[in-house]
Every structure is written in C-alpha cells, then in structure tokens.
C-alpha cells in the first residue's frame, strides 16, 4: 500500500519505482480516498513492485520538545523535502478541505 496526494491520484493510475537501472512503471489501484487529508491510499498487485521495499512504521504521537523528522513537498517546491527539528507546538487546526479539524504540529529548528 502506498500513500499519495489525492490531487495527483485524480490524473494518474501508474506508480514509478526508481531502481538503479532506471524507472519502472506499475499499474496502481485506489484503495481509499481520504478527502479530509487530501490523500489517497493505493496498492500495486505486481509482486515485482514490492521487491526490496520496506514498510513504513509509524510510532507514537510526539510530545512537545521531541525531536522529529518531517518529509513532504513544501509549497512552491517540486521535489521532496526533509527537515529535522523539535515539536514546538501542538494544536487542533481547522482544515480547509473536508471542513474538519485535525491535529497540527509546529516544528522548530535550531539556528
């Protein structure tokens, strides 16, 4: 199972897998669309896709001042971004899509 942005999933049905010899394309299937998070869960039935892939393990919710690493696509960016810092704020935020409230974390970095 893979997780991706819902807006991306509205226009594609293939997943790229980068390997040493290049990029391989695999047909994907939607499992669920989470409109609240603008996220889609999808899967690939071809066993070759899963070779050498390790599942992501999610831990407990971090506490204030816990060290965290954030992975995502920043506004205005075209490539993945990775940053580390500490949780400096936790609060419930109104979310634009889905008309709901979700937990938000603010991550501060040491300068």
N, C-alpha and C positions, 0 to 999 in steps of 0.2 A: 504494500500500500504506500502511496506517495501523497504528499500534501502540496497543493499549489494554489496560487491566487485564482479566484473564480473568474475574474475578468479574462485571464489567459485561457482558462478552460472553455470559455464560450466560443473560441475560434479555432481550437486545435483538438486533435484526437490522437496525437503521437507524442511520445516522450523521447528525448535524446539521452543517450548514455555515452559519456565521454570515456573512451578507453585509449590505451597507448597507441593503437593503430589508427585512431580517428574517432568519428562519432557514429553510433549505431542508432537507428530509429526503431521504436517499438510501438505497436498499437496499444492504446490505453483505453480503459473503460471507467466511466464515472461510477463511484460507489455512493457518494453523497455530496450534496452541495450545502454548505453552511453559509447562508446569506448574511447572517449576523456578523461573521468574521471575514466575509468576502473570501472564503476559502473553499476548495473542493478536495475531496478525498477520492483518489483514483487508484487503479491497480493495473498490472500488466500480467497477462496469463502466460506469456512466453517465459519458460524457465531460464533461458539464456540471460534475460534481463537481470535476474536476481543473483547470478553468479558473482561472487566477490562483494556483494552488498551486505552491509551490516545494518540491523535495525537501529533506529534512534531510540534511546532510552530517556524517558522523562523522569525527573526526580521530583522532590517535594517543592512546594512553593517557597521561594527565597524569603528571608526576613530582611528587615532594614539593616543596612551595612554589610550584607552578604556580598561576596564577590560573584559576579555573573559575567557571562559572555553572551553578546547579542548578535544574531546573524539575521540579515534581511536585506531588503532593497530600499535604500534611502530615497526620499523624494528628490527627483531630478537626476537620479543615478540609473545607469543601465547595467551595472554589474553588482554582484553580491558584495555586501559589506560586513565585516566582522570587527566588533569592538568589545573591549572589556572595561569593567568599572565596578562600582558598588551600587546597590539599591539605595537610593536616597529618598524615595517617596513611593508610597503605595496608596492608591485611592480608586474609588469607583468613578468611572468616567462615562458620560453619555456618548454613545457610538452612533455615528451618522447613518450607517447602513444597518437596517434591521430595527431601528427605533428601540434600542435597548441600552442597558448599562452593563459595562464589563469592567473587570479589574485592570487597572493601568499601573505600570511601574515606570518610574523615572530612574535612569541610570546616570550617575555622575562619574566623571573621570578625574583622576589626579593630574595636575599640571606640573 
